[in-house]
Each structure stands twice: as C-alpha cells, then as structure tokens.
C-alpha cells in the first residue's frame, strides 16, 4: 500500500509592526505630521518657495527611509548607522578580545566574550534525579537549559506521520507561550565533518580477538572507507526562562529557586518533544556537555581531541575555559582562535505557503566548512498578549487595503489570513516570533567568496531572504549557539517601540 496523504502547507508569516501611510511604519508616518503642519503654516504666510524647498527636503528624507536595498532590506540610514557603529567599535578597540594570562580578563581565563561574558554555569538535578546544566545571566535574570535531540529524520516515514510531528511541534511551541516564564527558545542544527573516532572505537571494541585474519582486515577497513565525506549532525534546543519575580521591581528570584522550578518542569518539556520528531532519546545536556561543545564551536580544530577526551573519561574543561584566546570582529567576518566565521540572518520570511521540508537543503552539510549552524530563534508571545497582536494584524491589513481604490489580491489574502489567525487564536492557538541565523565556520577566508553564493541560494530554495550580520558578527555568532542568547532582551529599545519604527 502507498501513503496518499497530501503534505500540509503552512504560511501566514507576518512581520510585526504598525503600518502607516505609504507603507511606512506608523512611527515614521507620525514623525512627518509636524513637517506637514509647518508646510501648511508657511503656505498661509505665502512663503511658497520656502515651503517648496521644505517639501523637497522632506520627500528626500522619507524616500531614503522607504527605499530599501533588495539584497539586504536595509535603507540608507540603517546602512550608515551600521558602518558608523562598527568604526566606533574599532576605534575604541572593542572589536578585539584577548583571553588567557596575557589577555584583558582580570583572572587570566578565557571566558566567553560579549553578552555571555558575565554568564555562570552550574549543575543541578531534575525531579527524576537526572543531571542538567543551567546557564545564568545574572544581570538579565535569564536562566537557560540546553537539550540534545536525536531526530530520526523523514526517511521511510509516512506523510501522515510527518504532518502529525509538525502539528505536535506547533503545539509544543504554543505551550511555551502558555507556560509562565519562558521568554525564548531556539533549535540549532549543526553539521560538521565526522572525525571517525566513534566508528573506529565501535568497530575496535567489538572485534573478536579469536576471529580470522580476513574478518580483522574487513573490520579495520570499515572506518577508513565509510567515514570519508560523512557529516556529523547534532541537534540542540535551548530554552530560556525569566527569573524576574512578581514584585514591582522584578527582582531576581535566585539561582536555587529557578533551578528547582526548571528541574520540576524539565521532564514535561522532554516528554512532549517525543512526538515532534525529536526522537525518543532527548535529554538535557550536562554542564560538561555545554562546556565541551562551546569550546569546539570557538575552535573547531580541537573537536577531535575533545571527542577523544570525552571517550576516555572527560575533558576537564570548565566554563572559564570555553571561550576563545583570540577573537576579532570585522564588518562581515568574525575571527576566533584558528577559525573564521560568517553569519547571515533572516530579514524576510516566506510570503507564500511552504511545506515541512522547506528548510531541508539549508540544513544539509556544505563542503569546505568546518562547522555550519542553522538556528531558528523563537520568542513565544504570552497568551494574554496574543489577542492584541492578531487584532493589530487585522487593522494593518484593513488599513493597507483602504488606502487604494482596488486592493490587490495579496492585500485581500493578507486580510483573510489575519482573520483566520484571529479565529485560531480564539480557539487556543499560539503565536510565536521567530528568526533564523546561519553561521558558517571555515579554516580560511578564501572559502567565503564561494559561500556568499551558496548560502543565499540555499535560503532562496526555502523562500527566505537573508543578509550578512554587518557589524554584529560576534553577537550573531553567539546567537546561533544553543546557549540561550535572546537578543531583543539585551537591547535598549523594547518591542513596542521597535514595532512603531
């Protein structure tokens, strides 16, 4: 028998924000109101030429806001702001990080740079007695637990089962919005060349000393033959909890209180992942696991040594050893130890419909790359705020269609999708903000002219638009790691203000 179940399609990806006139954000549209008032007052005073000059200047200024480069979606002001901020960073020397005894760290360690510099890592146990590592950012009051999944893939899986897995994944994300205290989650799929140590160790450990010479020769040839070109794929999830208390000041609830709460909720989070395609062996990473894969991310050349040391009893590395000895941020590259990375970020999602296998080409390994990470960042919208968000989408869609005598088919479709999302939200569906970050780590910069063509082409197949994280390569590199960096929580401008501009 053959499976005739059609694949589900998904869509209705809407960029958050409040729409004003001429397709401009509402905040920028309101900023033009004083200009209009001044022009009207000038006309009442018969200052026609002065008013004309002001109209031309205002038109140019607003045109520079609305005209965006198709390749990166940035306008004139955004590009100039990025360049200015990067030049200031280079002038102050903030783009360099030197660790170790001769570095800038007062204690002579190689701590993680940037946003994770003040982070702490500790070991705790869940309600079933299983060990897990907890990353704490004390100033931000963030607590992150990392999970490692072993997905089975979609080979020889019926389409009905795939549809069910996607539905369960959507329900899992919706539960994060209902659950109190979850402010962010991420899924990181990392591909790298397999070192072959696991295959060699498995074959040697199962070799019978009494076996024939022929069997010994066959077993000895297996690692060399089947390891060539095979990628190692790891999948990790990071869930970030807020430690703010319920009091007016939102003081930190404390490490032990949060560890106990997360430990009690962790078995439920793991159990609900089994039906999402994450596999039946999902587990929480220990503190040593987090240290080891973080160290390998900053210096991929030591990944084989780390793997060998873990097989022989442990690496002995600590959280203070996980960072790079040397790191330097350029406008579009990030140098760290004996590797160099480039990170791209999504700036526009798919406008139409897409399927469950849309991201598959992007997740596959890429030749010539030491490490490639594709990270999907999620920020669940609390259930109490979801109704306001869908109402805003409906208002934007209505306003966009009312500015024209004949709304386009896309505008009519947007309104229909917005109303459908509102109906589903009333029935308990969740809303999630999301973004995608892609990091490619190579041994030399000579690989990036080729990757600058390959990586965007892979995103085009997924109907995504990506751009290099100009001037923010170090921050984007950390955001792609499964360490719980929720970028909007570290900015000075809150979401409500960003949606207006």
C-alpha positions in Angstrom: 0.0 0.0 0.0 1.1 3.6 -0.7 0.6 6.6 1.5 -1.7 9.0 -0.3 -1.8 11.6 2.5 -1.1 15.1 1.0 1.6 17.1 2.7 0.3 20.0 4.8 1.2 23.5 3.8 1.9 26.4 6.1 2.0 30.2 5.8 0.6 33.5 7.2 4.1 34.7 8.2 3.6 38.4 9.1 6.3 40.9 10.1 5.3 42.5 13.3 4.7 46.2 13.3 2.1 49.0 12.9 1.6 50.3 9.4 1.2 53.9 8.5 0.7 55.8 5.2 2.6 54.9 2.0 3.7 51.6 3.5 5.9 53.4 6.2 5.9 52.3 9.8 3.4 54.2 11.9 6.0 55.9 14.0 7.8 57.4 10.9 4.4 58.4 9.5 3.6 60.3 12.7 7.0 61.9 12.6 6.0 63.5 9.3 3.0 65.2 10.9 5.0 68.2 12.3 6.6 68.7 8.9 3.2 68.9 7.2 2.0 71.4 9.8 5.0 73.6 9.2 4.4 73.5 5.5 0.8 74.5 5.9 1.7 77.4 8.1 4.3 78.5 5.6 1.7 78.4 2.8 -0.7 80.6 4.9 2.1 83.1 5.2 2.6 83.0 1.4 6.1 81.6 1.8 5.7 79.4 -1.3 9.3 79.0 -2.3 10.4 78.2 1.3 7.6 75.7 1.5 8.6 74.1 -1.8 12.2 73.7 -0.6 10.9 72.1 2.7 8.7 69.7 0.7 11.6 68.6 -1.4 13.8 68.1 1.6 11.1 66.1 3.4 10.4 64.0 0.4 14.1 63.1 0.0 14.4 62.2 3.7 11.3 60.0 3.7 12.3 58.4 0.4 15.6 57.4 2.0 13.6 55.7 4.7 11.2 53.8 2.4 13.7 52.8 -0.3 15.4 49.6 0.8 18.1 47.6 -1.0 16.6 44.3 -2.3 19.7 42.4 -1.3 19.6 43.2 2.4 16.4 45.0 3.1 18.2 48.0 4.7 17.6 51.6 4.0 20.1 54.4 3.7 20.0 55.3 7.4 20.4 51.7 8.6 23.4 51.1 6.4 25.1 54.3 7.6 24.3 53.6 11.2 25.9 50.1 11.0 29.1 51.5 9.4 29.3 54.3 12.0 28.8 51.9 14.9 31.5 49.5 13.6 34.0 52.2 13.0 33.5 53.5 16.6 33.9 49.9 17.9 37.2 49.5 16.0 38.4 52.9 17.2 37.8 52.0 20.9 39.3 48.6 20.4 36.1 46.8 21.4 36.3 44.6 18.3 39.2 42.7 19.8 39.1 40.1 22.6 42.3 38.7 24.1 41.9 36.0 26.7 44.3 33.9 28.8 47.0 35.0 31.2 48.2 37.9 28.9 44.7 39.0 27.9 42.2 41.5 29.2 40.4 39.2 31.7 41.4 40.1 35.3 41.5 36.5 36.3 43.5 35.4 33.3 40.8 33.0 32.0 39.4 32.5 28.5 35.8 33.4 29.3 33.2 33.8 26.6 33.2 37.3 25.1 30.4 39.7 24.6 26.9 39.1 26.0 27.9 35.8 27.6 31.0 37.2 29.4 29.2 37.5 32.8 27.4 34.2 32.4 27.6 31.4 35.0 27.2 27.6 34.5 26.1 25.3 37.3 25.0 21.7 37.7 21.5 20.7 39.0 19.1 17.8 39.0 15.5 17.5 37.8 12.7 15.8 39.7 13.7 12.4 38.4 17.3 12.8 39.5 18.8 13.5 36.1 21.6 15.9 35.8 21.4 19.1 33.8 23.4 22.2 33.3 22.0 25.7 33.8 23.4 28.9 32.3 22.7 32.0 34.2 22.9 35.6 33.1 22.5 37.4 36.4 22.1 41.0 35.1 19.4 40.0 32.6 17.9 37.4 35.0 17.9 34.7 32.3 18.3 31.0 33.0 18.9 28.6 30.1 18.7 24.9 29.9 20.1 23.1 26.8 18.5 19.9 25.4 20.1 17.5 22.9 17.8 15.7 20.5 18.4 12.7 18.1 15.9 13.1 15.3 15.1 10.1 13.2 14.7 12.1 10.0 11.9 11.7 7.5 13.3 8.7 5.5 10.7 5.9 5.2 8.3 8.0 7.3 4.7 8.3 6.0 3.4 11.7 5.2 0.7 11.4 7.7 3.3 10.9 10.4 5.3 13.9 9.3 2.2 16.0 9.4 1.5 14.8 12.9 5.0 15.6 14.0 4.8 19.2 12.7 1.4 19.6 14.5 2.9 18.4 17.7 5.9 20.8 17.3 3.5 23.7 16.8 1.6 22.6 20.0 4.9 22.4 21.9 5.8 26.0 20.9 2.2 27.1 21.8 2.7 25.6 25.2 5.8 27.7 25.7 3.6 30.8 25.3 1.1 29.5 27.9 3.8 28.4 30.3 4.8 31.2 32.6 8.4 32.5 32.5 9.6 31.2 29.1 11.0 34.1 27.1 12.8 32.4 24.3 13.7 29.1 22.7 16.0 28.0 19.9 16.7 25.0 17.7 20.2 24.5 16.4 21.2 22.0 13.7 24.9 21.8 13.4 26.8 19.9 10.6 30.5 19.1 10.6 32.8 16.5 9.1 32.8 13.4 11.1 36.1 12.7 12.8 35.6 8.9 12.5 36.6 8.3 16.1 33.2 6.9 17.1 33.1 4.5 14.2 36.7 3.4 14.8 36.0 2.9 18.5 32.9 1.0 17.9 34.5 -1.4 15.4 37.6 -2.0 17.6 35.6 -2.6 20.8 33.5 -5.2 19.0 36.5 -7.0 17.4 36.8 -10.6 18.4 40.5 -11.5 19.2 39.8 -15.1 18.1 38.4 -14.0 14.7 40.0 -14.8 11.4 42.6 -12.6 9.7 40.1 -11.8 6.9 37.4 -10.6 9.4 40.1 -8.4 11.1 41.1 -6.9 7.8 37.4 -6.1 6.9 36.7 -4.5 10.2 39.9 -2.5 10.1 38.9 -1.2 6.6 35.4 -0.1 7.6 36.3 3.2 9.4 38.6 4.4 6.5 36.1 3.6 3.8 32.8 4.6 5.3 34.0 7.7 7.1 35.1 9.7 4.1 32.7 12.6 3.4 30.2 11.6 6.1 28.9 14.5 8.1 28.2 14.6 11.8 24.8 16.2 12.6 23.8 17.4 16.1 20.5 19.0 17.1 20.2 21.0 20.3 17.4 23.1 21.8 17.9 25.9 24.3 15.0 27.1 26.5 15.4 30.4 28.3 13.4 31.2 31.4 13.0 34.6 33.0 14.0 34.8 36.7 12.1 38.0 37.4 9.9 37.9 40.4 6.3 39.0 40.6 7.1 42.1 42.7 7.1 45.6 41.3 10.8 45.8 40.7 11.1 42.3 39.1 14.0 41.3 41.3 15.9 38.1 40.5 14.3 35.0 42.2 17.7 33.4 42.7 19.6 30.5 41.3 18.3 27.8 43.6 14.7 28.8 43.2 14.9 28.8 39.4 16.9 25.6 39.3 14.2 23.8 41.4 11.4 25.2 39.2 13.1 24.3 35.9 14.0 20.9 37.3 10.4 20.2 38.0 9.2 21.4 34.5 12.0 19.7 32.6 10.6 16.1 32.4 7.3 17.5 31.0 9.2 19.5 28.3 11.2 16.5 27.4 8.2 14.2 27.3 6.2 16.5 25.0 9.1 16.5 22.5 8.9 12.8 21.7 6.0 13.1 19.2 7.6 16.1 17.4 10.2 14.1 15.5 13.0 14.9 18.0 13.4 11.2 18.8 12.9 9.2 21.9 16.3 9.9 23.4 16.0 13.6 24.0 18.0 14.5 27.1 19.2 17.6 29.0 22.8 18.5 28.4 25.1 18.4 31.5 27.3 21.3 32.4 30.3 19.4 30.9 28.4 18.9 27.6 27.8 22.6 27.3 31.4 23.5 28.0 32.7 21.0 25.5 30.5 21.9 22.5 31.0 25.6 23.2 34.8 25.2 23.2 34.6 23.2 19.9 32.4 26.0 18.4 35.1 28.6 19.0 37.9 26.4 17.9 36.7 23.6 15.6 40.3 22.3 15.2 40.2 20.8 18.7 36.9 19.0 18.2 38.6 15.6 17.6 40.7 16.0 20.7 37.6 16.9 22.7 35.7 13.9 21.4 38.7 11.6 22.2 39.0 13.0 25.7 35.2 12.6 26.4 35.5 8.9 25.4 38.4 8.5 27.8 36.7 10.0 30.8 36.2 13.7 30.2 37.9 16.8 29.0 38.2 18.5 32.4 37.4 21.9 30.8 35.5 24.5 32.8 33.1 27.3 31.8 36.1 29.7 32.2 38.0 27.7 29.5 35.2 27.6 26.9 35.9 31.0 25.2 38.5 31.9 22.6 42.0 33.0 23.3 41.7 35.5 20.4 38.7 36.9 18.7 38.4 39.8 16.3 35.2 41.3 14.7 35.3 42.7 11.2 32.4 44.3 9.4 31.3 41.0 7.8 33.6 38.3 9.4 34.4 37.0 12.9 37.9 35.6 13.6 38.2 33.3 16.6 41.2 31.2 17.5 42.2 29.1 14.5 39.0 29.7 12.5 36.9 32.4 10.9 33.1 32.6 10.7 30.5 34.5 8.9 26.9 34.7 10.0 23.8 35.5 8.0 20.4 36.5 9.4 16.9 36.3 8.0 15.3 39.7 7.3 12.2 38.5 5.5 10.2 35.3 5.8 8.4 33.4 3.0 5.5 35.4 1.7 3.6 32.4 0.4 3.0 28.9 1.5 5.7 26.4 2.4 5.9 22.7 3.4 7.6 20.7 6.2 10.7 20.0 4.0 11.3 23.6 3.0 14.4 24.0 5.2 16.0 20.7 4.3 18.5 22.0 1.7 19.7 24.6 4.2 20.2 22.1 7.0 22.4 19.7 4.9 26.1 19.8 5.2 28.2 22.1 3.0 31.6 21.1 1.6 34.6 23.1 2.7 33.0 24.2 6.0 34.4 23.2 9.4 31.1 23.9 11.1 27.7 25.1 9.9 24.9 26.0 12.3 21.3 26.8 11.3 19.5 28.2 14.3 15.8 29.0 14.5 15.1 31.5 17.2 11.7 31.5 18.8 10.1 34.0 21.2 6.7 32.8 22.3 4.1 35.6 22.7 2.3 35.2 26.0 -1.3 34.0 25.7 -2.5 37.3 27.3 -0.9 39.4 24.5 -1.8 37.2 21.6 -5.2 38.7 21.0 -3.8 42.2 20.8 -1.2 41.0 18.2 -3.8 39.4 15.9 -6.0 42.5 16.2 -3.1 44.6 15.2 -2.6 42.4 12.1 -6.2 42.8 11.1 -6.0 46.6 11.5 -2.8 46.7 9.4 -4.4 44.6 6.7 -7.6 46.7 6.7 -5.6 50.0 6.5 -3.4 48.7 3.7 -6.4 47.8 1.6 -8.3 51.0 2.4 -5.5 53.2 1.0 -6.3 52.0 -2.5 -9.5 52.0 -4.6 -8.9 48.4 -5.6 -6.9 46.4 -3.1 -4.5 43.9 -4.7 -5.0 40.1 -4.4 -2.1 39.9 -2.0 -3.7 42.6 0.3 -7.0 40.8 0.2 -5.3 37.5 1.0 -3.4 39.1 3.9 -6.7 40.3 5.4 -8.2 36.8 5.1 -5.1 35.3 6.7 -5.3 37.8 9.6 -8.9 37.0 10.3 -8.2 33.3 10.1 -5.3 33.7 12.6 -7.6 35.6 14.9 -10.2 32.8 14.8 -7.5 30.2 15.5 -6.1 32.3 18.4 -9.6 32.3 20.0 -9.5 28.5 19.8 -6.2 28.3 21.7 -3.5 28.5 19.0 -0.3 30.2 20.0 1.7 33.0 18.3 5.5 33.0 18.1 8.0 35.5 16.8 10.9 33.7 15.0 14.1 34.4 13.2 16.8 32.3 11.5 20.6 32.7 11.9 23.1 30.8 9.8 26.8 30.5 10.7 29.5 29.0 8.5 32.9 28.4 10.1 35.9 27.8 7.9 39.7 27.4 8.3 40.4 30.4 5.9 38.7 33.4 4.4 39.2 32.0 0.9 36.1 29.9 1.3 33.7 32.8 1.8 33.5 34.1 -1.8 32.1 30.7 -2.7 29.8 30.6 0.4 28.5 34.0 -0.3 26.8 32.5 -3.3 25.9 29.0 -1.9 24.3 30.1 1.4 21.9 32.6 -0.1 21.0 30.2 -2.8 20.0 27.6 -0.2 17.8 30.2 1.5 16.2 31.1 -1.8 15.0 27.5 -2.1 13.4 27.9 1.3 11.9 31.2 0.1 13.7 33.1 2.8 15.7 36.3 2.4 18.9 36.5 4.4 21.7 39.1 4.7 25.1 39.2 6.4 25.0 40.4 10.0 27.1 43.5 9.2 28.9 45.0 12.2 27.4 42.4 14.5 29.2 39.2 13.6 30.3 38.5 17.1 26.8 38.9 18.6 25.2 36.9 15.8 27.8 34.1 16.3 26.7 33.8 19.9 23.0 34.0 19.0 23.5 31.0 16.7 24.9 28.9 19.5 22.4 26.9 21.7 23.3 29.0 24.8 20.0 30.9 25.2 21.0 34.4 24.0 17.7 36.2 23.5 18.9 39.2 21.5 15.8 41.5 21.9 16.1 41.2 25.7 19.5 42.8 25.5 18.5 45.9 23.5 17.6 49.3 24.9 14.6 49.7 22.7 11.6 47.5 23.7 9.4 45.5 21.2 6.6 48.1 21.5 8.8 50.9 20.3 10.5 48.8 17.6 7.1 47.8 16.1 6.4 51.5 15.6 9.7 52.2 13.7 
